[in-house]
Amino acid sequence: MGRYPDAPTLAIMGLSVKQQVRAQRRAARRAIAATRDLAADGEGIARHTLALADNLAIGPGEVVTAYEALPAEPQTQAVCRALTQRAVHVIVPITLASFDLDWHELDDPDRTPLGLDAVAACRLLLIPGLSVDRHGTRMGQAGGCYDRTLPRARPDAVVVTLLHPGEFLDATLPADRWDQPVDAVVTADGPAWTRHGQRHRP
């Protein structure tokens, strides 16, 4: 896979490199999702994530972040169900007006906020993204929610982006200085560690 088009080429549309790449990745995601059995992929993601959790010795009573997936995203119902069946507490985000993230227990019907620092209890964070490159650069949806949140995570936390097959890229994604890298990705085909995440690899 080659590098993305350079800035002069992309400037024709009046967009920054990052904005244009994000638009490309959104279009690619829609195309990928249209060809996949998302429910079956979700079961595969659950199996591979549980194996990763086992390698990290994530046990009953621990807290893991996840999220409620949008229709074209890798589906998270199966992995959330599998974790809760193991007595792992799953917390999911509440997006604030500031684009920061509060959290609530997945199974709490009242969505009681746990506070912005709830992620500090987690050794495993499952987060969304449009794509990730081999260095660990993650392309999100432009709100910066997780770039605000991840600095609150504990130093030994393993940050994993759930992706469709084909979204873990050899091409280098554009990044700003505030972008937070991730340690690994999980797709229906299996897990893969980024260069940033090698320090956590069991």
C-alpha positions in Angstrom: 0.0 0.0 0.0 1.4 3.4 -0.9 1.3 6.7 0.9 -1.7 8.9 0.7 -1.8 11.8 -1.8 0.3 14.8 -0.9 -1.0 18.1 0.4 -1.0 20.0 -2.9 -3.2 17.3 -4.5 -5.6 17.3 -1.6 -5.7 21.1 -1.3 -7.7 21.1 -4.6 -10.7 20.2 -2.5 -9.9 22.8 0.2 -9.4 20.1 2.8 -6.4 19.3 5.0 -4.6 16.0 4.4 -6.1 14.6 7.6 -9.6 15.7 6.7 -9.3 14.2 3.2 -7.9 10.9 4.5 -10.7 10.7 7.1 -13.2 11.1 4.3 -11.5 8.4 2.3 -11.5 6.1 5.4 -15.2 6.8 6.0 -16.0 5.8 2.4 -13.8 2.7 2.7 -15.6 1.7 5.9 -19.0 2.0 4.3 -17.8 -0.2 1.4 -16.3 -2.8 3.7 -19.3 -2.9 5.9 -21.6 -3.5 3.0 -19.7 -6.7 2.1 -19.4 -8.2 5.6 -21.5 -10.3 7.8 -21.3 -7.9 10.7 -22.8 -10.2 13.3 -20.4 -13.1 12.4 -17.5 -10.6 12.5 -18.7 -9.4 15.9 -18.5 -13.0 17.2 -15.0 -13.3 15.8 -14.0 -10.0 17.4 -15.3 -11.3 20.7 -13.3 -14.5 20.5 -10.1 -12.7 19.7 -10.6 -10.1 22.4 -11.3 -12.7 25.0 -8.1 -14.4 24.1 -6.2 -11.1 24.4 -7.9 -10.5 27.8 -6.8 -13.9 28.9 -3.2 -13.1 27.9 -3.4 -9.9 29.9 -5.0 -11.8 32.9 -8.1 -9.7 32.9 -10.3 -11.3 35.5 -13.6 -11.1 37.3 -14.3 -7.7 38.9 -12.0 -5.8 36.6 -13.2 -2.9 34.5 -12.9 -2.7 30.7 -14.0 0.1 28.4 -16.1 -0.6 25.3 -18.7 1.3 23.3 -22.0 0.9 21.6 -21.2 0.5 17.9 -22.8 2.5 15.1 -24.3 0.4 12.2 -21.2 0.4 9.9 -18.7 -0.1 12.8 -17.4 -3.4 13.9 -20.2 -4.7 16.2 -19.6 -4.8 19.9 -22.6 -6.6 21.4 -20.9 -10.0 21.3 -17.7 -8.8 23.0 -19.6 -6.9 25.6 -21.8 -9.9 26.3 -18.8 -12.2 26.6 -16.9 -9.9 29.0 -19.9 -9.5 31.3 -20.5 -13.3 31.3 -17.0 -13.4 32.8 -18.0 -10.9 35.5 -15.9 -8.2 33.9 -17.5 -4.7 34.4 -17.9 -3.1 31.0 -18.2 0.7 30.9 -19.2 2.7 27.9 -18.9 6.4 27.1 -21.2 9.3 27.5 -20.1 12.1 25.1 -20.2 15.5 26.8 -20.8 18.8 25.1 -17.1 19.5 25.4 -16.4 16.3 23.5 -14.8 14.8 26.6 -16.0 11.4 27.7 -17.8 10.4 30.9 -18.7 6.8 31.5 -21.5 4.5 32.7 -21.9 0.8 33.4 -23.1 -0.9 30.2 -25.9 -2.6 32.1 -27.0 0.5 34.1 -30.4 1.6 32.7 -30.0 5.0 34.4 -26.7 5.6 32.7 -25.3 7.0 36.0 -22.1 8.9 35.2 -19.0 7.4 36.8 -16.8 10.4 36.1 -14.1 11.2 33.5 -11.5 9.4 35.5 -13.3 6.0 35.4 -10.9 4.9 32.7 -8.0 5.0 35.2 -9.3 1.7 36.6 -9.0 -0.1 33.3 -6.1 -2.3 32.1 -7.8 -2.9 28.8 -9.6 -0.3 26.8 -11.6 -1.2 23.6 -12.1 1.9 21.5 -13.5 2.8 18.1 -11.7 4.2 15.1 -11.8 4.3 11.3 -8.4 2.9 10.8 -5.0 2.4 12.5 -1.5 2.3 11.0 1.4 0.0 11.9 2.9 2.7 14.2 -0.3 2.9 16.2 -1.7 6.1 14.8 -5.5 6.0 15.0 -7.9 7.8 12.7 -11.0 8.7 14.6 -14.1 10.7 13.7 -12.6 14.1 14.4 -14.2 14.9 17.7 -11.0 14.3 19.7 -12.9 12.5 22.4 -10.4 9.7 22.9 -7.5 12.0 22.5 -8.8 13.8 25.6 -9.6 10.6 27.4 -6.6 8.3 26.9 -4.1 10.5 28.9 -6.2 9.5 31.9 -5.6 5.8 31.4 -3.1 4.0 33.7 0.4 3.6 32.3 0.1 -0.1 31.8 -3.3 0.0 30.1 -3.5 -1.7 26.7 -5.5 0.4 24.2 -7.2 -1.7 21.4 -9.1 -0.3 18.4 -11.8 -2.7 17.0 -11.6 -2.6 13.2 -12.9 -4.3 10.1 -10.5 -6.5 8.1 -8.5 -4.2 5.8 -8.6 -1.2 8.2 -5.2 -1.9 9.8 -3.0 -0.1 7.3 0.6 -0.3 6.0 0.2 3.4 4.8 1.2 6.0 7.4 -1.8 8.0 8.7 -1.5 11.7 9.3 -1.3 12.7 12.9 -1.4 15.8 15.0 0.8 16.3 18.1 -2.2 15.6 20.4 -3.2 12.3 18.8 -3.0 9.4 21.2 -1.6 6.2 19.7 -3.0 2.7 20.3 -1.3 -0.5 21.2 -3.2 -3.1 19.2 -6.1 -3.7 16.9 -8.6 -6.6 16.8 -10.6 -7.6 13.7 -12.7 -10.6 12.9 -9.4 -12.1 11.5 -7.5 -11.7 14.7 -5.4 -9.3 16.8 -2.3 -7.4 15.7 0.1 -5.3 17.8 1.3 -1.9 16.6 4.8 -0.7 17.0 3.7 1.5 19.9 2.1 -1.5 21.6 5.1 -3.8 21.5 6.0 -2.9 25.1 2.8 -4.6 26.2 2.9 -7.7 24.1 2.8 -10.8 26.3 
